[in-house]
Amino acid sequence: MDKLRITGGRRLQGEVQVSGAKNAALPELCATLLTNEPVTITNVPRLRDIATMRSLLDHMGVRTQTLGERAGMSFHAADPINPEAPYELVKTMRASVLVLGPLLARFGHARVSLPGGCAIGARPVDQHIKGLQAMGAEIVVEHGYMVARLPKGRSRLKGARIATDMVTVTGTENFLMAACLAEGETVLENAAQEPEIPDLAEMLIAMGAKIEGHGTSRIHIQGVDRLSGCQHRVVADRIEAGTFLCAVAATGGDVLLRDARADHLEAVIDKLRDAGAHIEAGDGFIRVRSEGRLKAQGFRTTEYPGFPTDMQAQFMVLNCISQGTSTVTETIFENRFMHVSELMRLGARIQIDGKVAVVEGVEALSGATVMATDLRASASLVIAGLVAEGETIVDRIYHLDRGYDQMEAKLRGIGAAIERIK
């Protein structure tokens, strides 16, 4: 099992190319199931989750092809397609539930294993099931699988008003894709607004879908008879960009992020500026500069456009070495403080009370061996290793490979002392 060896204390300097967003690419790969024509997707990040999703599509009979490092990937879901997602292929990836809507909408039936992923809390699929049932699907859960079909005599899903009990990103994406081929109009209330959803909608529109309101809490979709192929570029990964912003703010330095979208990171950037980091942004770039200890900042995670739960662990590391005491409140996932015990092994002072972490800043962390527990916890431990005195070993970095495209190589390119060891 691979590990990362990090020697802390180096300033970061230079440029980083931000990769395409994992959380946009995964539903967009699933959207290729909606048409029998070829689809080309560019700026696809090289990640374990992407490889898993591609294997799943291959299993179903989709013809997939890598077109080169910069040219992207092509997908051709021509008949026949096997509308089943087996447990063996989806047990490590919760995004696998995103094949349910497209398969049901185009083929009228699907058998999809209940998904896995990071152990950061419950991510129930009941909202997905309720929404698709509102569109006329018959769904049962048996033997660990969601088995869905259209009622006898129906050839298409039907438009519906879907108001979820909670804001769900993957639920919004599933309904959005399914509604494109449904009969009549679908209205999604309480829809998630994360930037990855408008990016998916723009791809679907390029395929011939009729969608309005994407990027707001109410989305209107008018179903069409068929969708065509298209070419689409995946939006930049705002969480990768935010992770590098926190790394530079913590270690000190001056780094330019290419292809980064500041308008997708406003809540994080505001907190970094309040902490004392200097941030400039323009069309397709963000530059971050930092000197000395910053000021600790309290924050509360919430749905977009609020502070993202996927940036909580990374910003907490910055608070660990900043001046003052801060309060971090996690409202999205109940188990998303598992990185705290590992940060305390490095000398952080943190107290947990339910959904609240109180962080007392210290002047320095000290290197040690730590273990990653989930994707974003992995990133936080890498940042902690970059600022800690001495050597830090981060174990179980397969989590990191699920969501960061060549993270250690990018960090080495801006001056970090980091290497992968077997």
Secondary structure as UniProt FT lines:
FT   STRAND          3..7
FT   STRAND          12..17
FT   HELIX           22..31
FT   HELIX           32..34
FT   STRAND          39..42
FT   HELIX           48..60
FT   STRAND          63..66
FT   TURN            69..71
FT   STRAND          73..76
FT   STRAND          84..85
FT   HELIX           87..90
FT   TURN            91..92
FT   HELIX           94..99
FT   HELIX           100..107
FT   STRAND          109..113
FT   HELIX           126..134
FT   TURN            135..136
FT   STRAND          138..142
FT   TURN            143..144
FT   STRAND          145..149
FT   TURN            152..153
FT   STRAND          161..163
FT   HELIX           169..179
FT   TURN            180..181
FT   STRAND          185..189
FT   HELIX           196..206
FT   TURN            207..208
FT   STRAND          210..212
FT   TURN            214..215
FT   STRAND          218..222
FT   STRAND          231..233
FT   HELIX           238..251
FT   STRAND          253..258
FT   HELIX           262..264
FT   HELIX           266..275
FT   STRAND          278..282
FT   TURN            283..284
FT   STRAND          285..290
FT   STRAND          299..301
FT   TURN            304..305
FT   HELIX           309..311
FT   HELIX           312..320
FT   STRAND          325..329
FT   TURN            334..339
FT   HELIX           340..345
FT   TURN            346..347
FT   STRAND          349..353
FT   TURN            354..355
FT   STRAND          356..360
FT   STRAND          369..371
FT   HELIX           375..387
FT   STRAND          391..395
FT   HELIX           398..403
FT   HELIX           407..413
FT   TURN            414..415
FT   STRAND          417..421
//
